[in-house]
Amino acid sequence: MHAYGMGGTIRTTLNLAAHLARTRDVEIVSLIRTAEEPFFDIPPGVRVTFLDDRTVRQGPVARRLARARSRLVPEQEKAYATMSLRTDLLLVRHLRSLRGGVLIGTRPAFNLIMALFAPPGVITIGQEHTTYDTHAPELRAAIRRRYGRLDAFTTLTEADLKAYRKALRSRPPRRLLCLPNAVAELAGDVSTLEEKVVVGIGRIAHAKGFDRLVNAWKTVAEAHPDWELRIHGAGTEERERRLRDRIDAAGLTGKVVLAGSARETGVALSEASIHAVASRYEGFGMTILEAMSKGVPVVSFDCPHGPREILTDGHDGLLVRSAKAAALGHALNRLIEDESLRRTLAANALRTVERYRMTSIGPRWDALLDELAADRRGDGAPASG
């Protein structure tokens, strides 16, 4: 959607692009541009093309088209408010200009459009960066109608793969598989686990549950007033104001710090001793892996779907089965009070995260691309389930 923005999908897309660019020609096609400079570094050898550059003044026709609603994206898609008749036309024009190669879509809006308009010579791969169940019924209906036209479709978790297999059983893509995100090499050292800091990282949005994390911190602050909660992330002005008001109303001013977006997530994690995840749902949970890569134990709600597939409760993190904020607070207290457990979970986390390095995930992407290319040549293996 916006390659120069900040967020988990952007970060993981850049990470995958960096791997693929070692042996392939890679271009990131960003629908919009709203910033002069990228939030994350663009990998060497990767080109970025913007279809709708909103940092420059548009002509009268473009402005008129931008005011008209999108005809190709269901209203229930979260990107709908960003899209318009102008972006429809720009996307279709770009797709119809392609003469080969592989096209990877990162959200339902793009997957649905490329399923309709990608030329026959282009291999199409759709990605799911959240979960099937979080989409509105109207969007799920469109997914069931069109995703069968894709050459491949990937989910981040086995649980979501199961949901998509059921949804697309009458007409599945040729390849339907789980391909987790790979964790990038981050700046910052492995945490010493000596700082009295718990960190939460992510967009300040309803799904990320920072309101629940603030409520949970009331339990922590009563027992451990010398510990601090740092929330790294950004959201709309309204959401940030409401979160700040919640902190003040809870009497946690100075104990909960809104630290803004962390350009170097690894540094923010290396300065913490626990990572808290209060999400209502997670397509995967990229910050969980990032915390584990810095030896920071994770305490997470057992929300659908990612945390339970990454973490083994009591081995490399803690999963909180209850959805109550106080339960999350009690789990944080447990880890604060038990340094031995904290260090054991951290050591095991460093071992677990090795399965999610690009050295493990990258070859799986290479194999998928090779299989799809072989299918087009007519010498590929039979389609997998």
Rosetta blueprint (number, residue, H / E / L):
1 M L
2 H L
3 A L
4 Y L
5 G L
6 M L
7 G L
8 G H
9 T H
10 I H
11 R H
12 T H
13 T H
14 L H
15 N H
16 L H
17 A H
18 A H
19 H H
20 L H
21 A L
22 R L
23 T L
24 R L
25 D L
26 V E
27 E E
28 I E
29 V E
30 S E
31 L E
32 I E
33 R E
34 T L
35 A L
36 E L
37 E L
38 P L
39 F L
40 F L
41 D L
42 I L
43 P L
44 P L
45 G L
46 V E
47 R E
48 V E
49 T E
50 F E
51 L E
52 D E
53 D E
54 R L
55 T L
56 V L
57 R L
58 Q L
59 G L
60 P H
61 V H
62 A H
63 R H
64 R H
65 L H
66 A H
67 R H
68 A L
69 R L
70 S L
71 R L
72 L L
73 V L
74 P L
75 E L
76 Q L
77 E L
78 K L
79 A L
80 Y H
81 A H
82 T H
83 M L
84 S L
85 L H
86 R H
87 T H
88 D H
89 L H
90 L H
91 L H
92 V H
93 R H
94 H H
95 L H
96 R H
97 S H
98 L L
99 R L
100 G L
101 G L
102 V E
103 L E
104 I E
105 G E
106 T L
107 R L
108 P H
109 A H
110 F H
111 N H
112 L H
113 I H
114 M H
115 A H
116 L H
117 F H
118 A L
119 P L
120 P L
121 G L
122 V L
123 I E
124 T E
125 I E
126 G E
127 Q E
128 E L
129 H L
130 T L
131 T L
132 Y H
133 D H
134 T H
135 H L
136 A L
137 P H
138 E H
139 L H
140 R H
141 A H
142 A H
143 I H
144 R H
145 R H
146 R H
147 Y H
148 G H
149 R H
150 L L
151 D L
152 A E
153 F E
154 T E
155 T E
156 L L
157 T L
158 E H
159 A H
160 D H
161 L H
162 K H
163 A H
164 Y H
165 R H
166 K H
167 A H
168 L L
169 R L
170 S L
171 R L
172 P L
173 P L
174 R L
175 R E
176 L E
177 L E
178 C E
179 L L
180 P L
181 N L
182 A L
183 V E
184 A L
185 E L
186 L L
187 A L
188 G L
189 D L
190 V L
191 S L
192 T L
193 L L
194 E L
195 E L
196 K L
197 V E
198 V E
199 V E
200 G E
201 I E
202 G L
203 R L
204 I L
205 A L
206 H H
207 A H
208 K H
209 G L
210 F H
211 D H
212 R H
213 L H
214 V H
215 N H
216 A H
217 W H
218 K H
219 T H
220 V H
221 A H
222 E H
223 A H
224 H L
225 P L
226 D L
227 W L
228 E E
229 L E
230 R E
231 I E
232 H E
233 G L
234 A L
235 G L
236 T L
237 E H
238 E H
239 R H
240 E H
241 R H
242 R H
243 L H
244 R H
245 D H
246 R H
247 I H
248 D H
249 A H
250 A L
251 G L
252 L L
253 T E
254 G L
255 K L
256 V E
257 V E
258 L E
259 A L
260 G L
261 S L
262 A L
263 R L
264 E L
265 T H
266 G H
267 V H
268 A H
269 L H
270 S H
271 E L
272 A L
273 S L
274 I E
275 H E
276 A E
277 V E
278 A L
279 S L
280 R L
281 Y L
282 E E
283 G L
284 F L
285 G L
286 M H
287 T H
288 I H
289 L H
290 E H
291 A H
292 M H
293 S H
294 K L
295 G L
296 V L
297 P L
298 V E
299 V E
300 S E
301 F E
302 D L
303 C L
304 P L
305 H E
306 G H
307 P H
308 R H
309 E H
310 I H
311 L L
312 T L
313 D E
314 G L
315 H L
316 D L
317 G E
318 L E
319 L E
320 V E
321 R L
322 S L
323 A L
324 K L
325 A H
326 A H
327 A H
328 L H
329 G H
330 H H
331 A H
332 L H
333 N H
334 R H
335 L H
336 I H
337 E H
338 D L
339 E H
340 S H
341 L H
342 R H
343 R H
344 T H
345 L H
346 A H
347 A H
348 N H
349 A H
350 L H
351 R H
352 T H
353 V H
354 E H
355 R H
356 Y H
357 R E
358 M H
359 T H
360 S H
361 I H
362 G H
363 P H
364 R H
365 W H
366 D H
367 A H
368 L H
369 L H
370 D H
371 E H
372 L H
373 A H
374 A H
375 D H
376 R H
377 R H
378 G L
379 D L
380 G L
381 A L
382 P L
383 A L
384 S L
385 G L
